[in-house]
């Protein structure tokens, strides 16, 4: 008993020292021995739960979402007394069963905001303000008749011990912001019924440890702006069932220890150059040009034996080589016309002049080096948070042309100025009371 009296006296003394007039009552203002009820919000008011009378709407937490996804939740109206049965515990756990006409719902809410809410339209909200753990000891089926969106703001790991089958009735789109790594420890089969298109902005490498076979039943076009190098350690067989055309604007080099060129009709011409060598044997009916050395004597010997004289170099009146009206001397003028104007001439090659095609897949040049791909409006805004990017005229111009920045963005002043408010403070008399409403001797307004 002595201890009890001492505690009461201590409470009274503490209250008197702080200027209070509520001796024996907790400093929080509660007037029951446990200092729990009524709560501050219910002092001097009816103790019926505010949610039951519609003065307060309790909901489970739906925060921490994703800005690009709308939850499409309808607004919840207040309850009408006495249809809503509310139970709220000391720590803040809430259970509601609401029969308000048109707003029937049920809610089981933890004090942290986690819980389950079933709304009037049948929507079920399951919310967790911390971790969620779900364990299914047998099969599990999830059926969604409408659309679905799944967002993980962190990492996601998916482990499947058996087969993993994905069946898509429409389009299948995958966007990866970073790298994509595929490891297939077995075989890989890909079957495409229509068109396949692959765009690689930078480099591509393929490594095949065994045999590579490519079968194309239609045409094949390979257009290369840079150089091509093909290195084959073994044999190289090249077959064509029709014509082969090979031209170069500069030089063609072909060399081998043994070269065979054969044709039923062959033309080898040039304005200048060399044909032949120390061990070359020439067989032909017609020769146009000059023979040096022992060629004069050889020609006379051929005449004596009744052979054709190459180039008409026999005795006067004895030229007997065949004459072809279509044969002309390959002068420099004729060769220039042949190489640049005829159907057999050099093909001039100019791939993607001005890099217009490349710039459609690699936007680095158009975007002033800030990105190699197209950007969304939010990504553009993020780029402009860097002050250095604000002065990138190439980037700003591209964004305006694509409609991702307003053309008036570059203007230093707004197009229209309305009422302007001064920066000097204006005195104002407040009307909203501040402070403890129970202490009428101390009242402040703002």
C-alpha positions in Angstrom: 0.0 0.0 0.0 2.8 2.4 0.8 4.3 1.9 -2.6 0.9 2.6 -4.3 0.5 5.8 -2.4 4.0 6.9 -3.3 3.4 6.2 -7.0 0.2 8.3 -7.0 1.9 11.1 -5.2 4.7 11.1 -7.7 2.2 11.3 -10.6 0.4 14.2 -9.0 3.7 16.0 -8.3 4.8 15.5 -11.8 1.6 16.9 -13.2 1.7 19.9 -10.9 5.3 20.7 -11.8 4.3 20.8 -15.5 1.4 23.1 -14.8 -1.3 20.5 -15.5 -4.6 20.0 -13.8 -5.2 16.3 -14.5 -3.6 14.8 -11.4 -3.5 11.0 -11.5 -4.2 10.8 -15.2 -1.7 9.6 -17.8 0.2 12.4 -19.6 -1.3 11.3 -22.9 -4.8 12.3 -21.7 -6.3 8.9 -21.3 -8.7 8.5 -18.5 -8.6 4.7 -17.9 -6.1 2.8 -15.9 -4.6 0.9 -18.9 -4.0 4.2 -20.8 -5.4 2.6 -24.0 -8.9 3.9 -24.5 -10.4 6.1 -25.7 -7.8 7.0 -28.3 -7.0 10.7 -28.8 -9.1 11.0 -31.9 -12.2 10.0 -30.0 -11.9 12.3 -27.0 -15.0 14.5 -26.7 -16.6 12.6 -29.6 -18.8 9.5 -29.8 -16.7 6.4 -29.6 -18.3 4.7 -32.6 -15.5 3.8 -35.0 -15.2 6.5 -37.6 -15.1 3.9 -40.4 -18.5 2.6 -39.3 -20.1 6.1 -39.7 -18.3 6.9 -43.0 -16.0 9.5 -41.5 -13.0 7.4 -42.4 -12.3 4.9 -45.1 -9.9 2.0 -44.3 -8.1 0.4 -47.2 -5.2 -2.0 -47.6 -1.9 -0.6 -48.9 -1.6 -0.2 -52.6 1.6 1.9 -52.6 4.9 1.0 -54.1 3.4 0.4 -57.6 4.7 1.1 -61.0 4.0 4.4 -62.8 3.2 2.9 -66.1 0.6 0.5 -64.8 -2.8 1.7 -63.7 -4.5 -0.4 -61.1 -7.9 0.6 -62.4 -9.4 0.7 -58.9 -12.8 2.4 -58.5 -13.2 4.9 -55.7 -14.5 3.5 -52.5 -17.3 5.4 -50.9 -17.9 5.9 -47.2 -20.0 3.5 -45.1 -23.5 4.3 -43.8 -24.2 3.6 -40.1 -25.1 1.0 -38.9 -24.3 -1.3 -42.0 -20.5 -1.5 -41.4 -19.3 -3.7 -38.6 -15.8 -2.5 -37.7 -13.4 -4.0 -35.2 -10.2 -2.2 -34.5 -7.6 -3.5 -32.1 -5.3 -1.6 -29.8 -2.3 -1.8 -32.2 -4.4 -0.9 -35.3 -5.5 -4.2 -36.8 -8.9 -3.7 -38.5 -11.6 -6.1 -39.6 -14.6 -4.7 -41.6 -17.7 -6.3 -43.0 -19.7 -3.6 -44.7 -23.2 -4.1 -45.9 -23.7 -0.5 -47.0 -26.0 -0.7 -50.1 -23.9 -0.2 -53.3 -20.6 -0.3 -51.3 -20.6 -3.9 -49.9 -17.1 -5.0 -49.1 -15.0 -7.0 -46.7 -11.5 -6.1 -45.4 -9.0 -7.8 -43.2 -6.1 -5.4 -42.6 -2.9 -5.6 -40.6 -1.8 -2.5 -38.7 1.1 -2.1 -41.3 -1.4 -1.9 -44.2 -1.0 -5.5 -45.4 -4.2 -7.4 -45.8 -7.0 -8.6 -48.1 -9.8 -6.4 -49.3 -12.9 -7.5 -51.3 -14.6 -4.5 -52.9 -18.2 -3.9 -54.0 -17.5 -4.7 -57.7 -15.9 -8.1 -56.8 -12.3 -6.8 -57.0 -9.9 -8.6 -54.6 -6.8 -6.8 -53.4 -4.1 -8.8 -51.7 -1.4 -6.5 -50.3 1.8 -7.1 -48.4 4.0 -4.2 -47.1 6.9 -6.7 -46.6 7.6 -10.1 -48.0 5.1 -12.6 -49.4 5.7 -16.3 -49.2 3.4 -18.8 -50.9 3.9 -22.5 -50.8 1.9 -25.0 -52.8 2.6 -28.7 -52.0 0.8 -30.0 -55.1 -0.3 -28.6 -58.4 -1.3 -25.0 -58.9 -3.4 -23.4 -61.7 -3.9 -19.7 -62.3 -6.6 -18.7 -64.8 -7.1 -15.1 -65.9 -9.8 -14.4 -68.3 -8.7 -10.8 -69.0 -5.3 -9.1 -69.4 -2.4 -9.3 -67.0 0.6 -7.2 -66.0 3.4 -8.4 -63.8 6.1 -6.0 -62.6 9.2 -6.8 -60.5 11.1 -3.7 -59.5 13.9 -6.0 -58.4 15.4 -9.2 -59.7 13.4 -12.3 -60.8 14.7 -15.9 -60.8 12.6 -18.6 -62.3 13.6 -22.2 -61.8 11.8 -25.0 -63.6 12.8 -28.6 -62.8 10.9 -30.1 -65.7 9.8 -28.8 -69.1 8.9 -25.1 -69.6 6.3 -24.6 -72.4 5.2 -21.2 -73.6 2.3 -21.0 -76.0 1.5 -17.5 -77.4 -1.6 -17.0 -79.5 -0.6 -13.6 -80.7 2.7 -11.6 -80.9 5.6 -12.4 -78.5 7.7 -9.3 -77.7 10.8 -9.3 -75.5 12.7 -6.2 -74.6 16.0 -6.5 -72.7 17.6 -3.3 -71.3 21.0 -4.9 -70.8 22.6 -8.1 -72.0 20.8 -11.3 -73.0 22.6 -14.6 -72.5 21.2 -18.0 -73.7 22.9 -21.2 -72.9 21.5 -24.3 -74.6 23.1 -27.5 -73.4 21.2 -29.7 -75.8 19.9 -29.0 -79.4 18.3 -25.8 -80.5 15.6 -25.8 -83.2 14.0 -22.8 -84.6 11.1 -22.9 -87.1 9.8 -19.7 -88.7 6.8 -19.8 -91.0 7.2 -16.4 -92.4 9.8 -13.6 -92.4 12.8 -13.3 -90.0 14.6 -10.0 -89.5 17.7 -9.5 -87.4 19.1 -6.0 -86.7 22.5 -5.8 -85.0 23.7 -2.2 -84.3 27.3 -3.2 -83.5 29.1 -6.5 -84.0 28.1 -10.1 -84.6 30.1 -13.2 -84.1 29.2 -16.9 -84.9 31.3 -19.8 -83.8 30.6 -23.3 -85.1 32.6 -26.3 -83.9 31.3 -28.7 -86.5 29.7 -28.5 -89.9 27.6 -25.5 -91.0 25.0 -26.0 -93.7 22.8 -23.2 -95.1 20.2 -24.1 -97.7 18.3 -21.3 -99.5 15.6 -22.2 -101.9 15.1 -18.7 -103.1 17.5 -15.8 -103.9 20.2 -14.7 -101.5 21.5 -11.1 -101.4 24.5 -10.0 -99.3 25.3 -6.3 -99.2 28.4 -5.2 -97.4 29.6 -1.6 -97.0 33.0 -2.5 -95.7 35.6 -5.2 -96.5 35.1 -9.0 -96.7 37.7 -11.6 -95.8 37.2 -15.3 -96.3 39.9 -17.6 -95.1 39.5 -21.3 -95.9 42.2 -23.8 -94.8 40.8 -26.7 -96.9 39.3 -26.8 -100.3 36.9 -24.2 -101.7 34.4 -25.3 -104.3 32.3 -22.7 -106.1 29.5 -23.8 -108.5 27.0 -21.8 -110.4 24.2 -23.2 -112.6 24.0 -19.9 -114.5 26.2 -16.9 -115.1 28.9 -15.6 -112.9 29.8 -11.9 -112.9 32.9 -10.7 -111.0 34.1 -7.1 -111.3 36.2 -4.8 -109.2 36.7 -1.0 -109.4 40.4 -1.4 -108.6 42.4 -4.7 -108.8 41.6 -8.4 -109.0 44.4 -10.7 -107.9 44.3 -14.5 -108.6 47.3 -16.7 -108.0 47.9 -20.5 -107.7 50.6 -23.0 -108.5 48.3 -24.5 -111.1 45.5 -22.5 -112.7 43.1 -23.9 -115.4 40.8 -21.6 -117.4 38.8 -23.2 -120.1 35.9 -22.0 -122.3 34.3 -22.8 -125.7 34.4 -19.0 -126.4 36.9 -16.9 -124.5 37.9 -13.3 -124.7 41.0 -12.0 -122.9 41.7 -8.4 -123.7 43.5 -5.4 -122.3 45.0 -2.1 -123.3 48.3 -3.0 -121.8 49.8 -5.9 -119.9 51.6 -9.2 -120.3 50.4 -12.6 -121.5 52.8 -15.5 -121.5 56.0 -16.6 -120.0 59.2 -18.6 -120.6 57.4 -21.9 -120.7 54.0 -20.8 -122.2 52.9 -22.5 -125.4 50.4 -20.5 -127.6 48.0 -22.2 -130.0 45.8 -20.0 -132.1 44.7 -19.1 -135.6 44.9 -15.3 -135.4 47.4 -13.0 -133.9 47.3 -9.2 -133.9 50.4 -7.4 -132.7 54.2 -7.6 -133.0 56.4 -10.6 -132.7 60.1 -10.1 -131.7 63.2 -12.2 -131.7 63.0 -15.4 -133.8 59.4 -14.9 -134.7 60.3 -13.8 -138.3 62.1 -17.0 -139.0 59.4 -19.1 -137.4 56.8 -17.4 -139.6 58.8 -18.3 -142.8 59.1 -21.9 -141.7 55.4 -22.1 -141.1 54.8 -20.7 -144.6 57.0 -23.4 -146.1 55.0 -26.1 -144.4 51.7 -24.6 -145.4 50.8 -23.4 -141.9 49.0 -20.1 -141.2 51.4 -17.2 -140.6 50.7 -15.4 -137.4 50.3 -11.6 -137.9 51.1 -11.8 -141.7 54.8 -11.7 -141.2 55.7 -14.1 -144.1 57.0 -13.1 -147.4 55.2 -10.4 -149.3 51.8 -11.5 -150.6 51.8 -14.6 -148.4 49.6 -13.6 -145.4 47.1 -16.5 -145.1 45.7 -16.1 -141.5 41.9 -16.2 -141.0 40.2 -12.8 -141.0 37.5 -12.0 -138.4 35.6 -8.8 -139.0 34.6 -8.7 -135.3 38.2 -8.6 -134.1 39.5 -5.2 -133.3 42.6 -4.0 -131.5 42.1 -3.3 -127.8 43.2 0.3 -127.6 42.9 2.3 -124.4 39.9 4.1 -125.7 38.1 0.9 -126.6 38.9 -0.7 -123.2 37.7 2.4 -121.3 34.4 2.2 -123.1 34.2 -1.6 -122.6 35.0 -1.4 -118.8 32.7 1.6 -118.0 29.8 1.5 -120.5 29.3 -2.1 -121.6 27.3 -4.8 -119.9 30.6 -6.6 -119.2 32.2 -3.7 -117.5 32.9 -2.8 -113.9 30.0 -2.4 -111.5 30.3 0.7 -109.4 29.3 0.0 -105.8 28.0 2.5 -103.3 26.3 1.0 -100.3 24.2 3.2 -98.0 25.5 6.6 -99.2 25.4 9.2 -96.4 24.8 6.4 -93.8 21.0 7.0 -94.0 20.2 3.3 -93.6 22.7 2.8 -90.8 21.3 5.8 -88.9 17.9 4.2 -88.8 19.2 1.4 -86.7 22.0 3.2 -84.9 20.8 6.6 -83.7 24.1 7.7 -82.2 24.8 10.2 -84.9 21.3 11.6 -84.9 21.1 11.8 -81.1 24.4 13.5 -80.6 26.0 10.4 -79.1 23.6 10.2 -76.2 21.8 7.0 -77.3 22.1 4.4 -80.1 18.3 3.6 -80.0 15.0 5.5 -80.0 14.0 6.9 -76.6 10.7 7.3 -74.8 9.5 10.6 -73.5 10.4 9.7 -70.0 13.9 8.6 -71.1 14.3 12.0 -72.9 13.4 13.8 -69.7 15.9 11.7 -67.8 18.6 12.6 -70.3 17.9 16.3 -69.9 18.4 16.2 -66.2 22.1 16.3 -67.0 23.0 19.9 -67.7 25.6 18.9 -70.2 22.9 17.4 -72.4 20.9 20.6 -72.4 23.5 22.1 -74.8 23.5 19.1 -77.2 21.8 20.8 -80.2 21.8 17.6 -82.2 19.9 15.7 -79.5 17.5 18.6 -78.8 16.7 19.0 -82.6 16.1 15.3 -83.0 13.8 15.1 -80.1 11.8 18.1 -81.3 11.5 16.5 -84.8 10.2 13.3 -83.3 7.6 15.1 -81.3 9.1 14.1 -77.9 10.0 17.7 -77.0 7.7 20.7 -77.6 9.2 23.1 -80.2 8.8 26.0 -77.7 11.3 24.1 -75.4 14.2 26.1 -76.8 12.6 29.4 -76.1 14.0 31.2 -73.1 10.8 33.0 -72.2 7.2 31.7 -72.0 5.0 32.5 -75.0 2.4 34.1 -72.7 2.6 35.7 -69.3 -0.5 36.2 -67.2 -0.8 37.7 -63.8 2.5 38.1 -62.0 2.7 37.8 -58.2 5.3 39.8 -56.4 7.9 38.2 -54.2 7.3 40.4 -51.2 5.4 38.7 -48.3 1.8 39.8 -47.7 0.5 39.9 -44.1 -2.6 37.8 -43.6 -4.8 37.2 -40.5 -5.3 33.5 -39.9 -8.6 31.8 -39.1 -7.6 28.2 -38.5 -6.9 27.5 -34.8 -3.7 25.6 -33.9 -2.7 24.0 -30.6 -4.6 21.9 -28.1 -8.3 22.6 -28.6 -8.9 21.7 -25.0 -6.8 24.5 -23.7 -8.8 27.6 -24.5 -6.3 29.9 -22.9 -3.7 29.2 -25.6 -5.0 29.6 -29.1 -3.0 30.4 -32.2 -4.2 31.0 -35.7 -2.7 30.9 -39.2 
